[in-house]
Amino acid sequence: MIDLALPSDLSVMFFLVAVSFVISLIVLFISKNWKLSVIIFSVLSNISFVMNIGSEMFFLNNIEWIQYFTVFVWPVINLVLIVMFAIEYFKSKKA
């Protein structure tokens, strides 16, 4: 049975991912730039997963691989996205 009095780490993480999705949608509607929106969603979602790295939810739900992905792979993906976006941005400013 699920205790609704105290939110579990998993529900807090899903809430933070939902908040990052809403923030990225707001950025999309304001700036009309879908690439910036994707980068913001990716970075904020990564932060929400990193905040829960010490949690036991990964072991209890048998999803330990997400911890390794969050620490080693996801930041590299974010850096590549940011560099690609910055290169495209500066090329468009020169032209």
C-alpha positions as CSV (number, residue, x, y, z in Angstrom):
1,M,0.0,0.0,0.0
2,I,1.3,3.4,-0.9
3,D,1.5,6.0,1.9
4,L,0.3,9.3,0.5
5,A,1.4,11.4,3.5
6,L,5.0,11.5,2.5
7,P,6.0,11.6,-1.1
8,S,8.4,8.9,-2.3
9,D,11.6,9.8,-4.0
10,L,10.2,8.4,-7.2
11,S,7.1,10.7,-7.1
12,V,9.3,13.7,-6.3
13,M,11.5,12.9,-9.2
14,F,8.5,12.6,-11.6
15,F,7.2,15.9,-10.3
16,L,10.5,17.6,-11.0
17,V,10.6,16.1,-14.5
18,A,7.1,17.4,-15.1
19,V,8.1,20.8,-13.9
20,S,11.1,20.8,-16.2
21,F,8.7,19.8,-19.1
22,V,6.4,22.7,-18.3
23,I,9.3,25.1,-18.1
24,S,10.6,23.9,-21.5
25,L,7.1,24.3,-23.0
26,I,6.9,27.9,-21.7
27,V,10.3,28.6,-23.2
28,L,9.1,27.0,-26.5
29,F,6.0,29.2,-26.6
30,I,7.9,32.4,-25.7
31,S,11.0,32.0,-27.8
32,K,9.6,29.7,-30.6
33,N,12.9,27.9,-30.5
34,W,12.4,24.2,-30.2
35,K,16.1,23.4,-29.9
36,L,16.5,25.7,-26.9
37,S,13.4,24.1,-25.4
38,V,14.9,20.6,-25.8
39,I,18.2,21.6,-24.2
40,I,16.4,23.2,-21.2
41,F,14.3,20.1,-20.7
42,S,17.3,17.8,-20.9
43,V,19.4,19.8,-18.5
44,L,16.6,20.3,-16.0
45,S,15.6,16.6,-16.1
46,N,19.2,15.6,-15.6
47,I,19.4,17.8,-12.6
48,S,16.2,16.2,-11.1
49,F,17.8,12.8,-11.6
50,V,21.1,13.8,-10.1
51,M,19.4,15.2,-7.0
52,N,18.1,11.7,-6.3
53,I,21.4,9.8,-6.9
54,G,21.8,8.9,-3.3
55,S,18.3,7.6,-3.0
56,E,17.4,3.9,-2.6
57,M,14.6,4.1,-5.2
58,F,17.0,3.0,-8.0
59,F,17.9,-0.2,-6.1
60,L,14.3,-0.9,-4.9
61,N,12.9,-0.5,-8.4
62,N,15.8,-2.4,-10.0
63,I,16.8,0.6,-12.2
64,E,20.4,1.1,-11.1
65,W,21.4,1.6,-14.8
66,I,19.7,5.0,-14.7
67,Q,22.2,6.2,-12.0
68,Y,25.1,5.4,-14.3
69,F,23.4,6.9,-17.3
70,T,22.6,10.1,-15.3
71,V,26.1,10.5,-14.1
72,F,28.2,9.4,-17.1
73,V,26.2,9.7,-20.3
74,W,23.5,12.3,-19.9
75,P,25.9,15.2,-19.0
76,V,27.9,14.4,-22.2
77,I,24.6,14.5,-24.2
78,N,23.8,17.8,-22.7
79,L,27.2,19.3,-23.4
80,V,27.0,18.1,-27.0
81,L,23.5,19.7,-27.4
82,I,24.7,22.9,-25.9
83,V,27.8,23.1,-28.1
84,M,25.8,22.3,-31.2
85,F,23.2,25.0,-30.3
86,A,25.9,27.5,-29.6
87,I,27.7,26.8,-32.9
88,E,24.5,27.2,-34.8
89,Y,23.6,30.4,-32.9
90,F,27.0,32.0,-33.6
91,K,26.9,31.0,-37.3
92,S,23.5,32.5,-37.7
93,K,24.7,35.8,-36.0
94,K,27.6,36.1,-38.4
95,A,25.5,35.7,-41.5
